[in-house]
Every structure is written in structure tokens, then in C-alpha cells.
Amino acid sequence: MLAYYLLLLGYATRCLAIAFDTGGNSFPTHTPGRPPAVPLAVRTPYLSAWSGSTLNSANPIFWTGDTLGWTGVVTVDGISYEYLGNGLQILPSLPSYVSASPRAVAYDSNYSNFTFSAGPVNITASFFSPVLPKDLCRTSAPLSYLTTTVQSSDGKPHNVQFYSDINSAWIVGGAKSVMAWEIFRNGASINDTGNDTVAPDTMYSWTYEPESPLPFKETGDRPQWGRLAYSTQPMAAHNLSFQTGDALNLRYKYVTAQLLAKDIDSVYHGTSDHEVIFAFVHDFGNVSNAEVRYTVGLIQDPIVQYLSQGGIAQLEPWWKSCYGDMFSMIHLHWDDFIVVQELAAQAESQLVSDIEAFYQVTAPAPRSNTPVPVQTPSLVPNSTWHPSALPTQTILPYLHDSSDAYGFLNPNNFTGLGIPDTSEPDSYYAIVALSARQVMGSFVYAIPPPTSSCDESSSGKGEPLMFMKEISSDGNVNTLDVLFPTTPFFLYANPELLKYALEPIFQLQEGGYYPNEWAMHDAGGVFPNAIGHVAGEDELMPVEESGNLVLMSYAYYKFSGNSDWLRTHFATLNKSASYLLEYSKVPAAQLSTDDFAGKLDNQTNLAIKGILALQAISLMSRLDNSPGDGGVTDAIVRSYYSDWEKFGISPSRDHTLLAYQWRSSWGLLYNIYYDKLLNLGVVGKSVYTMQSRWYPTVSQQYGVPLDSRHHHTKSDWQIWAAATCTSSTRKMFVTSIAYWLNNTATQFPFADLYETIGDGGYPQVPDSTTFKARPVVGGHFALLALLRTGQTVSAEAGNTTGSLFILNGTNALNYTGTGDHVSPLASRYGEPAGKED
């Protein structure tokens, strides 16, 4: 428990200084950390609801920060306690209305659980968006669960009702939007409301959609097509009622009478205080405990517009191949709850075990596979093991002055160190557990068109195409330099997801829809329109994207053993490699993935990416039955790398430069992570050692800046850099990010770009972009991707030797590096590691 005291110090201090939030609620405790926003229903780029405050002091927000109407109330003995949203705060003061008192917030990779006290009962609201990367059917269902429970705290039964409503802002929003809505019973439309005493498993669904939908269009990142579905069943309630109408009137009637009337308001009122809402009431009567469940979903069919050999196709969602129609999916998703809880519990347990395996520690607290929300995993404050046993524990004393920007310093040499007395595994868990839903919520899954190589009719194996939105930056589709930092999550959780995301890029280039000699930047400029760039006018990042395409493709092969897929696309990859052969050693003025920083001549980090990609294409060309010679030899790669060291390392030989021969500059050399991950053997051990020693000399309060030009940093690249460093430097990175997570002034979903000084807020980058909710937090799984290769905390950077996974077409896991371990992930994918598809 001591392990997290200091990490939570910033939050605790804030609570002492400000006893109440803006809604007058006391601050709850948070486990395993206090993020700026907590995920609620996060499934797709359009179903993305978060809590940016205490749950009942403000309405939930869309990832942009715009408000979503979602209200939850529990009425106990005639007193209504609001636990979700602040919809009842528009009412006049009523003696029968009270805001429930927040007590605790806990999250893991699947759940966000909020507990409240409400008079004589305790309320728990459990938001569940399953993260099951190998289960394509369950993953593709754009639905999320909310389960609310009431437990008597005085041991006596109480008269209990549950109320919940949503508004129409989940799709288009705006006062001028016009919606059409219905209420359904078991998939059949009904035209009256009121009390209903049918079977406990009767499914009720409110649905609404734009009266004039515009498929594949957005307004403020919100879709202008699709149907929002809010569903529930009576369960153990003896009475269920439902109603739509004016928000003020309907909520007032409920609080004063605990009933909903037989009335459907057909006049849309807009999204003000008098907006239309869609409500349910469950009446349990006198009980000591009770539970209700809701599901919320945003269902779009078609889901993506895609340029293929047959023209522009409107692709159907993948869930249709699993569930059929919308109402079948809603019903099956509901019935699946217990099973999916068990699956999520197993996945969460595996995540915790894998973190323990990487850090070579064991938490003695037993874990249960009971399918219940996991509120306190073993790597959070209730853990019974003490951080003093960890090999990475900082030796005190240390220096820290909160008035400066330097963070925690070693008093002997004044270099940065990890947050003292804080467990690095606990810190890492807090980061990746928060990141998981954010990654998965950036994608949709589609049935390929008949001409697609992924289609069952043409390939003999049905597989989806996966489409990612570049959330909060350019809004592009499957941007390669956004997929690239995300890859550690795919490689750790399910490498096939990387293939599904890369396939549209390959199909567009190989279909003749891209004229340039390098890899395309993205599959389409505006999500969800994956219509390529026929004129070749995508964002110009040729070295960056060509290197990304080659390295990600090789990584997929190394982690899957699917050499057939690699051979299929070798010509396209070789084309990118040919460009890199000419331009990567001295890349001139180009954009890198950090394009917000602008162009820069001869970026050291960009050049090494190209050189690593050349090594990858050389290895691909040596595979058995390779379709051709990549034209890149070991001698070329060695020559390029030798020149790279001459140009890119400071004359003092203590750090690499941001750009060749710019001796006063430096930057995070995160791209060498792929050298270690894939054991490419290009980067010298001395470079790893040098960088590991350098980063603590330039660290700030919340980590290491991205480069010497600014104080801002990126969390994904920090973890990539951490994975290439010695244990003490790695701990500095990991615990500093967790420390930022608990103290940052940012207020939206996990920001990957932030200031390392001051209040850790959003930086003022040239285009004023605020990065939030982006899938690049998949890069936080970089340590776990290393574990997938057999590398653990004891495998110091630069010590790996031999071959990783597959060598010259051999499909066997034969990594023989220093600190080699039998990876617990070796058989995790249902077949032996390295087996070809």
C-alpha cells in the first residue's frame, strides 16, 4: 500500500486544498490512479463517453469535451439520489432530491467503477466496455454496459426505484438537429409507454436517429448517421416504465412521483435544458439490494466508405456477420453479459500476470476468475507486497523542490530519477489499464467488399478490414504514423489486428490508387471515408511512412509467422525500401510523425527509422521462397549506420542529436525501440547505454521533453524510449508518466502530448492541436510487447543476440538473447508461436 502513497500525493493534496468539486460533491478516492477523464462507454470513435469530473457533478463528455446527456438516479424511501450526470440540477430545489456522495473510483482495463453513499444505501455504477482483442465478434459490437447496484448499508430493506435517461446529443447534437425516435419491445415497435409487467427478460430499447441522415459525414467529430440504442430489461423489478419528453418536465415528474407516464413526445426540442430525453424507471419495492443493467450503443450500417477494385463501396459492419440485425445484436449482447465478464476477468488477470512476468515479481494475493467487476487488481494499493523487494527501487535520499521544473533528482549528480518509494509495476499498470479502452475505441471493423483480398470469397478465409480514426488531430483513416506508435498494443494483444489495419493501405496502393513511389500517409483524409489519395496529395512524409510500413509489416510477420502475407505484399514493401535506400541516410527537410513540430533537416531519429527498415527488408528478402531480392545488403546497412553515428551523435559522445551536426540539440531516440523489439541488430550497444545515461540529465517534473526545442513530451514515445534503457532510467520514465497522470491539469481523455513542467497541461504547439483520446497510447504497451519476445526487465538494452522469432523462413520461437526467458505469452494466441496461418 505504501507503494502508491507518493504517486497519489498530488491528488491528496488537491483534495485538501479543494474539499468539493464544482457540483458540491466531496472528492472520491481513486484506484489505481486519478486520471483527468475516466472511460465510461468507449467502443468506437463515435461511441466514446467519459467522465471528466466526479461522476455526478457534471454530465459525461464525448472525447472532444462536448457534453453528452446521461442521467442516473436511485430513489430510496422517496428521496432521489443522483449518481450519474447532473440532469436533475436543472430542477428547482426539491426536498426529495439529493446528490449522492462519491466515495471511490476504480478502473482496470475493462471497467470503471464508481461507488456512492446515498442515505441508508450504497450505490455502485459499473461501466464495462470489454477489451477482448482476439474476439472479433464481441469487439466489433458497438455496445457498452452500465450496471447499477444498490446495497443496504443499515441492514434494513428500503423502497427502491432506479431512473435513467439519455438525450439526443450522442449523434449529431445541436439545437437545429431533427431526430426520429421509437421504443421497441423485443425488437418490435410499440407506441405507448407506462407500466409494464411482462417477463423479466423482455428487452426494451429506445432508439433515435437523424431524420435526414448523411452517411459518412461528421459534424464536430460526431456522426450524422446511425442509430443510438439505449436498452434495458425489467430483471428483478416488479414494474418497469418508460417515457420520452421534455427533460425538465419528465425529470420533475419522476422525482415527485417516481413514475413515468403513458406519453411519447413527438416534438423535438433541441439540446438545451428543455431538450427531449429517453427514460426508463425500474421499481423494486422494498429490498435490501437490487441491480439494474443498461446497454448503450451507436449502430451504423453501412459503417465505412471504401475505394476498391469495384469502385467506392459502402461497407457493412463486421458485427452483422456475427449477430445479424441490430436487435439480434442488442439481445445477444445482453445475454452474453456473464460470459463476457468471465472473459474480461481472464484478460485482466492475464494483463496483471504479464506485468508481473516482465518485472519478474510475484504478487502473493490470490486472484479469482469469478465473473465480477475487478475493482482492485493485485498491482494497486491494496497489494500485500512491498516495493522494497523490487530490483528497481530508488535508493534515498533524493531532492525534490515543487517550485522548480526538475522533478526528483539524485543528490550525487543531480540527474533525474524515478518517483521515490513508488512501485514501477504499479505505475505501469495504472498507465496501460487506462490506455486499453482508448486504443480499442479508435477502430471500427468492416466486412470487406467482394474484390478485397480479405474477403472470404476471394481468399478462402473471412477476415475484417479495420479502420482507425486519427482522433483529435487530422481525422485521417489508418494513418501510418499513428498506427506505428500503436503497434505495441497489437503485437502484445493480437498481431492480427495490425494486419487488418494495414490491409487497406496495401489494397489501395496495389490497386493503382496511389501514384507516388513511397508509402501513402493514410487510407483517406476524412474518417470514415477510406477512399485513398488517387492524386497523391496526402500529407508528405515519405521517409516516415515508408519506414513505418516496412517495419510494421515485418513486425507482424515476426509476431505471427505469416510469411505468405509478407510475400503477397513484398513488391509494395520493396518499393518503399527503394525510396529509403536513396533518401533515409540523409533525409533532408521532411516531416516526421511529430509533424506538429514542422519540417527539420536530417532528423537523427527519422534517419535511424529508415535504416532499420532497410535492415528489415533485407531480412525479408532472405525468407524461404522470397518473391525477389530486396536490393539491400548487410554492407549497405552497416555503411548507412556508420555514417548515422558520425552525423547523429554529439561530438561529446554523450547523446544523439535532434538533427545531424546540430550539436546543441537532443531528442528522444524512440525509433531504436524497433531495433530491440525485432532484434534487428543494427544499433550499437554503446548508443543504448549513452542514451540511457543522457535522459536523466534532461528530465523534468513529468518526464523527458520530446526534444531540446520545447518542454512538451509524448507519453507513447517516452515508454518506447524507456524500453531501450537501463532499469533506473526506465523507472524514471514510467513513474514520471504515472505521476503526471495523477497531477496533470489536462481534463480530457489520456493526452499523449503534454508539458513536462508547470501543471502538466496541454502545450501550445503551432497548430494549437490538443491531443486527447488518441490510439497512440497503444505505445504504452511497449514493455509488454518486449515480453512477447521473451525479453523481461533483466534483458538490458543492447544485450540481445541471435535471432528473434523467425530467421530465414524458420517458423520457430528461438530468441536466444541475454536474460532469455520462456515467455508466458508463447502459447497465448491459441497456436504455437511462429506458426504460419
Rosetta blueprint (number, residue, H / E / L):
1 M L
2 L H
3 A H
4 Y H
5 Y L
6 L L
7 L L
8 L L
9 L H
10 G H
11 Y H
12 A H
13 T H
14 R H
15 C H
16 L H
17 A H
18 I L
19 A L
20 F E
21 D L
22 T L
23 G L
24 G L
25 N L
26 S E
27 F L
28 P L
29 T E
30 H E
31 T E
32 P L
33 G L
34 R L
35 P L
36 P L
37 A L
38 V E
39 P E
40 L E
41 A E
42 V E
43 R L
44 T L
45 P L
46 Y L
47 L L
48 S E
49 A E
50 W E
51 S E
52 G L
53 S L
54 T L
55 L L
56 N L
57 S L
58 A L
59 N L
60 P L
61 I E
62 F E
63 W L
64 T L
65 G L
66 D L
67 T E
68 L L
69 G L
70 W E
71 T E
72 G E
73 V E
74 V E
75 T E
76 V E
77 D L
78 G L
79 I E
80 S E
81 Y E
82 E E
83 Y E
84 L E
85 G L
86 N L
87 G H
88 L H
89 Q H
90 I H
91 L L
92 P L
93 S L
94 L L
95 P L
96 S L
97 Y E
98 V E
99 S E
100 A L
101 S E
102 P E
103 R E
104 A E
105 V E
106 A E
107 Y E
108 D L
109 S L
110 N L
111 Y E
112 S E
113 N E
114 F E
115 T E
116 F E
117 S E
118 A E
119 G L
120 P L
121 V E
122 N E
123 I E
124 T E
125 A E
126 S E
127 F E
128 F E
129 S L
130 P L
131 V L
132 L L
133 P L
134 K L
135 D L
136 L H
137 C H
138 R H
139 T H
140 S H
141 A L
142 P L
143 L E
144 S E
145 Y E
146 L E
147 T E
148 T E
149 T E
150 V E
151 Q E
152 S E
153 S L
154 D L
155 G L
156 K L
157 P L
158 H E
159 N E
160 V E
161 Q E
162 F E
163 Y E
164 S E
165 D E
166 I E
167 N E
168 S H
169 A H
170 W H
171 I L
172 V L
173 G L
174 G L
175 A L
176 K L
177 S L
178 V L
179 M E
180 A E
181 W E
182 E E
183 I E
184 F E
185 R E
186 N L
187 G L
188 A E
189 S E
190 I E
191 N L
192 D L
193 T L
194 G L
195 N L
196 D E
197 T L
198 V L
199 A L
200 P L
201 D L
202 T L
203 M L
204 Y E
205 S E
206 W E
207 T E
208 Y E
209 E E
210 P E
211 E L
212 S L
213 P L
214 L L
215 P L
216 F L
217 K L
218 E E
219 T E
220 G L
221 D L
222 R E
223 P E
224 Q L
225 W L
226 G L
227 R E
228 L E
229 A E
230 Y E
231 S E
232 T E
233 Q L
234 P L
235 M L
236 A L
237 A L
238 H L
239 N E
240 L E
241 S E
242 F E
243 Q E
244 T E
245 G E
246 D E
247 A H
248 L H
249 N H
250 L H
251 R H
252 Y H
253 K H
254 Y H
255 V H
256 T H
257 A H
258 Q L
259 L L
260 L L
261 A L
262 K L
263 D L
264 I E
265 D L
266 S L
267 V L
268 Y L
269 H L
270 G L
271 T L
272 S L
273 D L
274 H L
275 E L
276 V E
277 I E
278 F E
279 A E
280 F E
281 V E
282 H E
283 D E
284 F E
285 G E
286 N E
287 V E
288 S L
289 N E
290 A E
291 E E
292 V E
293 R E
294 Y E
295 T E
296 V E
297 G E
298 L E
299 I E
300 Q L
301 D L
302 P L
303 I L
304 V E
305 Q E
306 Y E
307 L E
308 S E
309 Q L
310 G L
311 G E
312 I E
313 A E
314 Q E
315 L E
316 E L
317 P E
318 W L
319 W H
320 K H
321 S H
322 C H
323 Y H
324 G L
325 D L
326 M H
327 F H
328 S H
329 M H
330 I H
331 H H
332 L H
333 H H
334 W H
335 D H
336 D L
337 F H
338 I H
339 V H
340 V H
341 Q H
342 E H
343 L H
344 A H
345 A H
346 Q H
347 A H
348 E H
349 S H
350 Q H
351 L H
352 V H
353 S H
354 D H
355 I H
356 E H
357 A H
358 F H
359 Y H
360 Q L
361 V L
362 T L
363 A L
364 P L
365 A L
366 P L
367 R L
368 S L
369 N L
370 T L
371 P L
372 V L
373 P L
374 V L
375 Q L
376 T L
377 P L
378 S L
379 L L
380 V L
381 P L
382 N L
383 S L
384 T L
385 W L
386 H L
387 P H
388 S H
389 A H
390 L L
391 P L
392 T L
393 Q L
394 T L
395 I L
396 L L
397 P L
398 Y L
399 L E
400 H E
401 D L
402 S L
403 S L
404 D L
405 A L
406 Y L
407 G L
408 F E
409 L E
410 N L
411 P L
412 N L
413 N L
414 F L
415 T L
416 G E
417 L L
418 G L
419 I L
420 P L
421 D L
422 T L
423 S L
424 E H
425 P H
426 D H
427 S H
428 Y H
429 Y H
430 A H
431 I H
432 V H
433 A H
434 L H
435 S H
436 A H
437 R H
438 Q H
439 V H
440 M H
441 G L
442 S L
443 F E
444 V E
445 Y E
446 A E
447 I L
448 P L
449 P L
450 P L
451 T L
452 S L
453 S L
454 C L
455 D L
456 E H
457 S H
458 S H
459 S H
460 G L
461 K L
462 G L
463 E L
464 P L
465 L E
466 M E
467 F E
468 M E
469 K E
470 E L
471 I L
472 S L
473 S L
474 D L
475 G L
476 N L
477 V E
478 N L
479 T L
480 L H
481 D H
482 V H
483 L H
484 F H
485 P H
486 T H
487 T H
488 P H
489 F H
490 F H
491 L H
492 Y H
493 A H
494 N L
495 P L
496 E H
497 L H
498 L H
499 K H
500 Y H
501 A H
502 L H
503 E H
504 P H
505 I H
506 F H
507 Q H
508 L H
509 Q H
510 E H
511 G L
512 G L
513 Y L
514 Y L
515 P L
516 N L
517 E L
518 W L
519 A L
520 M L
521 H L
522 D L
523 A L
524 G E
525 G L
526 V E
527 F L
528 P L
529 N E
530 A E
531 I L
532 G L
533 H L
534 V L
535 A L
536 G L
537 E L
538 D L
539 E L
540 L L
541 M L
542 P H
543 V H
544 E H
545 E H
546 S H
547 G H
548 N H
549 L H
550 V H
551 L H
552 M H
553 S H
554 Y H
555 A H
556 Y H
557 Y H
558 K H
559 F H
560 S H
561 G L
562 N L
563 S H
564 D H
565 W H
566 L H
567 R H
568 T H
569 H L
570 F H
571 A H
572 T H
573 L H
574 N H
575 K H
576 S H
577 A H
578 S H
579 Y H
580 L H
581 L H
582 E H
583 Y H
584 S L
585 K L
586 V L
587 P L
588 A L
589 A E
590 Q E
591 L L
592 S L
593 T L
594 D L
595 D H
596 F H
597 A H
598 G L
599 K L
600 L E
601 D E
602 N L
603 Q E
604 T H
605 N H
606 L H
607 A H
608 I H
609 K H
610 G H
611 I H
612 L H
613 A H
614 L H
615 Q H
616 A H
617 I H
618 S H
619 L H
620 M H
621 S L
622 R L
623 L L
624 D L
625 N L
626 S L
627 P L
628 G L
629 D L
630 G L
631 G L
632 V L
633 T L
634 D H
635 A H
636 I H
637 V H
638 R H
639 S H
640 Y H
641 Y H
642 S H
643 D H
644 W H
645 E H
646 K H
647 F H
648 G H
649 I E
650 S L
651 P L
652 S L
653 R L
654 D L
655 H L
656 T E
657 L L
658 L L
659 A E
660 Y L
661 Q L
662 W L
663 R L
664 S L
665 S L
666 W L
667 G E
668 L L
669 L L
670 Y H
671 N H
672 I H
673 Y H
674 Y H
675 D H
676 K H
677 L H
678 L L
679 N L
680 L L
681 G L
682 V L
683 V L
684 G L
685 K H
686 S H
687 V H
688 Y H
689 T H
690 M H
691 Q H
692 S H
693 R H
694 W H
695 Y H
696 P H
697 T H
698 V L
699 S L
700 Q E
701 Q L
702 Y L
703 G E
704 V L
705 P L
706 L L
707 D E
708 S L
709 R L
710 H L
711 H L
712 H E
713 T E
714 K E
715 S H
716 D H
717 W H
718 Q H
719 I H
720 W H
721 A H
722 A H
723 A L
724 T L
725 C L
726 T L
727 S H
728 S H
729 T H
730 R H
731 K H
732 M H
733 F H
734 V H
735 T H
736 S H
737 I H
738 A H
739 Y H
740 W H
741 L H
742 N H
743 N H
744 T L
745 A L
746 T L
747 Q L
748 F L
749 P L
750 F L
751 A L
752 D L
753 L E
754 Y E
755 E E
756 T L
757 I L
758 G L
759 D L
760 G L
761 G L
762 Y L
763 P L
764 Q L
765 V L
766 P L
767 D L
768 S L
769 T L
770 T L
771 F L
772 K L
773 A L
774 R L
775 P H
776 V H
777 V H
778 G H
779 G H
780 H H
781 F H
782 A H
783 L H
784 L H
785 A H
786 L H
787 L H
788 R H
789 T L
790 G L
791 Q L
792 T L
793 V L
794 S L
795 A L
796 E L
797 A L
798 G L
799 N L
800 T L
801 T L
802 G L
803 S L
804 L L
805 F L
806 I E
807 L E
808 N L
809 G L
810 T E
811 N E
812 A L
813 L L
814 N L
815 Y L
816 T L
817 G L
818 T L
819 G L
820 D L
821 H L
822 V L
823 S L
824 P L
825 L L
826 A L
827 S L
828 R L
829 Y L
830 G L
831 E L
832 P L
833 A L
834 G L
835 K L
836 E L
837 D L
